[in-house]
């Protein structure tokens, strides 16, 4: 199967991601414009960071003129989730040289990970109609790029559109934008609220927020976030060990 045909397969599989990315990226572009970012800064951040949660998370620190180190650390922590995603995808790209893989890794997102990953698993297990030839590493890379690159273009374009729309909104609309960031993360949280462990992590976050802010307005929230995240990781590891022993 040619690279082009496989790429088109990825594009078709990415259509639901485009539908989800369009409103999210527009909302981020609006919020970023209201936080004082220019069009060039918005496009550059969307293209370079390419992570909705991380981009929303750093808007507040940027608007409050926090140190660049704080902004970088916050974005880095939010994007650490891409490490296990790329590790899970790596076996499906055997035989592909490192440079193409390095360049392709830039368009990894939660959505552009799960769609190719599930597709590759189905093809490997034979639960989907097999292509004319078994997909090799480059064929799988073409499918992934069809998903990832097109979703990337939608995200960056939507961010620019959001900036333009924000210019036409009245000043009072700023009050409504205050709910974009908490609403975005609330949506992510609801999706993950599937076990008592997540509830415990949420409760721990609420209890740690106040002492963290009192201890240091600059770094308290970040230190507490790392602490709660470490606690959550420890709980998940303990649950996995307990499940294996039972």
C-alpha positions as CSV (number, residue, x, y, z in Angstrom):
1,X,0.0,0.0,0.0
2,X,1.4,3.4,-1.0
3,X,2.3,6.1,1.4
4,X,-0.4,8.4,-0.2
5,X,-3.2,5.9,0.2
6,X,-2.3,5.1,3.8
7,X,-2.0,8.9,4.5
8,X,-5.5,9.3,3.2
9,X,-6.8,6.6,5.4
10,X,-5.4,8.5,8.4
11,X,-7.1,11.7,7.2
12,X,-10.5,9.9,7.1
13,X,-9.9,8.5,10.5
14,X,-9.0,12.0,11.8
15,X,-12.4,13.7,10.9
16,X,-13.8,13.3,14.4
17,X,-10.7,14.8,15.8
18,X,-11.1,17.8,13.5
19,X,-14.6,18.3,14.7
20,X,-13.4,18.3,18.3
21,X,-10.4,20.5,17.7
22,X,-12.2,23.2,15.9
23,X,-14.2,24.6,18.8
24,X,-11.5,23.9,21.3
25,X,-8.8,25.8,19.3
26,X,-11.1,28.7,18.6
27,X,-11.9,29.0,22.3
28,X,-8.2,29.0,23.1
29,X,-7.5,31.6,20.5
30,X,-10.2,33.8,22.0
31,X,-8.9,33.3,25.5
32,X,-5.3,34.0,24.4
33,X,-6.2,37.2,22.7
34,X,-8.1,38.4,25.8
35,X,-5.0,37.6,27.9
36,X,-2.9,39.9,25.7
37,X,-1.2,37.6,23.2
38,X,-0.7,38.8,19.7
39,X,-1.7,36.8,16.6
40,X,1.9,35.8,16.0
41,X,2.3,34.6,19.6
42,X,-0.9,32.7,19.4
43,X,0.0,30.9,16.2
44,X,3.6,30.2,17.4
45,X,2.4,28.8,20.7
46,X,-0.2,26.6,19.0
47,X,2.3,25.3,16.5
48,X,5.2,24.9,18.9
49,X,3.4,23.6,22.0
50,X,0.4,22.0,20.3
51,X,-1.3,20.9,23.5
52,X,-4.6,22.3,24.6
53,X,-4.2,21.6,28.3
54,X,-0.7,23.1,28.4
55,X,-1.7,26.1,26.4
56,X,-4.7,26.9,28.6
57,X,-2.6,26.2,31.7
58,X,0.1,28.8,30.9
59,X,-2.3,31.6,29.9
60,X,-2.7,32.8,33.5
61,X,1.0,32.8,34.4
62,X,1.7,34.6,31.1
63,X,-0.9,37.3,31.7
64,X,0.4,37.8,35.3
65,X,4.0,38.2,34.1
66,X,5.2,35.2,36.0
67,X,8.7,34.0,35.4
68,X,9.5,32.2,32.2
69,X,10.8,29.3,34.2
70,X,7.3,28.8,35.8
71,X,5.6,28.9,32.4
72,X,8.1,26.3,31.0
73,X,7.8,24.0,34.0
74,X,4.0,24.1,33.9
75,X,3.9,23.3,30.2
76,X,6.5,20.6,30.6
77,X,4.5,18.8,33.4
78,X,1.3,19.0,31.3
79,X,3.1,17.5,28.3
80,X,4.8,14.6,30.2
81,X,1.8,12.5,29.3
82,X,3.1,12.3,25.7
83,X,6.0,10.1,26.9
84,X,4.0,7.0,27.5
85,X,1.9,7.6,24.4
86,X,5.0,7.7,22.1
87,X,6.4,4.7,23.9
88,X,3.2,2.8,23.2
89,X,3.3,3.8,19.5
90,X,7.0,3.1,18.9
91,X,6.7,-0.7,18.3
92,X,4.4,0.0,15.3
93,X,7.1,2.0,13.6
94,X,9.8,-0.6,13.4
95,X,12.3,0.0,10.6
96,X,11.6,3.8,10.4
97,X,14.7,6.0,10.7
98,X,15.0,8.2,13.8
99,X,14.7,11.6,12.0
100,X,11.3,10.9,10.5
101,X,10.1,9.6,13.9
102,X,11.5,12.7,15.7
103,X,9.7,15.0,13.3
104,X,6.5,13.0,13.5
105,X,6.5,13.1,17.3
106,X,5.7,16.8,17.2
107,X,2.1,16.1,16.1
108,X,1.4,13.6,18.9
109,X,-1.7,14.6,20.9
110,X,-4.1,12.6,23.1
111,X,-6.4,12.3,20.1
112,X,-3.8,11.6,17.4
113,X,-2.4,8.9,19.7
114,X,-5.5,6.9,20.4
115,X,-6.9,6.7,16.9
116,X,-3.7,5.3,15.2
117,X,-3.0,3.1,18.3
118,X,-6.4,1.4,18.2
119,X,-6.1,1.0,14.4
120,X,-2.7,-0.5,14.5
121,X,-3.8,-2.9,17.2
122,X,-6.8,-4.0,15.2
123,X,-4.6,-4.6,12.1
124,X,-2.1,-6.5,14.2
125,X,-4.7,-8.7,15.8
126,X,-6.5,-9.2,12.5
127,X,-9.8,-7.8,13.8
128,X,-10.2,-5.4,10.9
129,X,-10.1,-5.9,7.1
130,X,-6.5,-6.3,6.3
131,X,-4.8,-4.1,3.6
132,X,-3.4,-5.6,0.5
133,X,-0.1,-6.0,2.3
134,X,0.7,-6.2,6.0
135,X,1.5,-2.6,7.2
136,X,5.2,-2.0,7.8
137,X,6.7,0.8,9.9
138,X,6.5,3.4,7.1
139,X,3.0,2.4,6.2
140,X,1.9,2.9,9.8
141,X,3.8,6.2,9.9
142,X,1.9,7.4,6.9
143,X,-1.4,6.6,8.6
144,X,-0.2,8.4,11.8
145,X,0.8,11.4,9.8
146,X,-2.6,11.5,8.1
147,X,-4.2,11.8,11.5
148,X,-1.6,13.9,13.3
149,X,-0.6,16.5,10.6
150,X,-4.2,17.3,9.6
151,X,-5.3,17.6,13.2
152,X,-2.3,19.9,13.8
153,X,-3.3,22.1,10.9
154,X,-6.9,22.3,12.3
155,X,-5.6,23.3,15.7
156,X,-3.3,26.0,14.5
157,X,-5.9,27.4,12.1
158,X,-8.6,27.4,14.7
159,X,-6.4,29.3,17.1
160,X,-5.9,32.1,14.5
161,X,-9.6,32.1,13.8
162,X,-10.3,32.5,17.5
163,X,-8.0,35.5,17.7
164,X,-10.0,37.1,14.8
165,X,-13.3,36.4,16.5
166,X,-12.1,37.9,19.8
167,X,-11.5,41.2,18.1
168,X,-15.2,41.5,17.3
169,X,-16.5,40.7,20.8
170,X,-17.4,43.4,23.3
171,X,-15.3,44.1,26.3
172,X,-17.9,42.6,28.6
173,X,-17.3,39.3,27.0
174,X,-14.2,39.0,29.0
175,X,-16.3,37.9,32.0
176,X,-17.5,34.9,30.1
177,X,-14.0,34.0,29.1
178,X,-13.1,33.5,32.7
179,X,-15.0,30.2,32.6
180,X,-13.2,28.8,29.5
181,X,-10.1,27.5,31.4
182,X,-11.9,26.0,34.4
183,X,-14.6,24.6,32.1
184,X,-11.9,23.0,29.8
185,X,-10.2,21.2,32.7
186,X,-13.5,20.3,34.3
187,X,-14.4,18.5,31.1
188,X,-11.1,16.6,31.2
189,X,-11.6,15.8,34.8
190,X,-15.1,14.4,34.4
191,X,-13.8,12.0,31.7
192,X,-11.2,10.6,34.1
193,X,-13.5,10.3,37.2
194,X,-13.8,6.6,37.0
195,X,-12.4,5.4,40.3
196,X,-12.0,6.2,43.9
197,X,-8.3,7.0,43.3
198,X,-9.2,10.0,41.1
199,X,-11.7,11.2,43.7
200,X,-8.9,11.0,46.3
201,X,-6.5,12.9,44.1
202,X,-9.1,15.7,43.5
203,X,-9.8,15.9,47.2
204,X,-6.0,16.1,47.9
205,X,-5.7,18.8,45.3
206,X,-8.4,20.9,47.0
207,X,-6.9,20.5,50.4
208,X,-3.3,21.3,49.2
209,X,-4.3,24.4,47.1
210,X,-4.7,26.8,50.1
211,X,-1.5,26.0,52.0
212,X,0.4,26.0,48.8
213,X,-0.8,29.5,47.9
214,X,-0.1,30.7,51.4
215,X,3.4,29.3,51.4
216,X,4.4,30.8,48.1
217,X,2.2,32.7,45.6
218,X,4.9,32.1,42.9
219,X,5.8,28.4,43.3
220,X,3.4,27.0,45.9
221,X,0.7,25.9,43.4
222,X,3.4,24.2,41.2
223,X,5.0,22.4,44.1
224,X,1.6,21.2,45.4
225,X,0.7,20.0,41.9
226,X,3.8,18.0,41.6
227,X,3.2,16.5,45.1
228,X,-0.4,15.5,44.3
229,X,0.6,14.1,40.9
230,X,3.3,12.0,42.6
231,X,0.7,10.8,45.1
232,X,-1.7,9.9,42.3
233,X,1.1,8.0,40.5
234,X,1.9,6.1,43.7
235,X,-1.7,5.1,44.2
236,X,-2.0,3.8,40.7
237,X,1.2,1.8,41.0
238,X,-0.1,0.3,44.3
239,X,-3.4,-0.6,42.7
240,X,-1.6,-2.3,39.8
241,X,0.5,-4.4,42.2
242,X,-2.5,-5.3,44.3
243,X,-4.4,-6.4,41.1
244,X,-1.5,-8.6,40.0
245,X,-1.3,-10.3,43.5
246,X,-5.0,-11.0,43.7
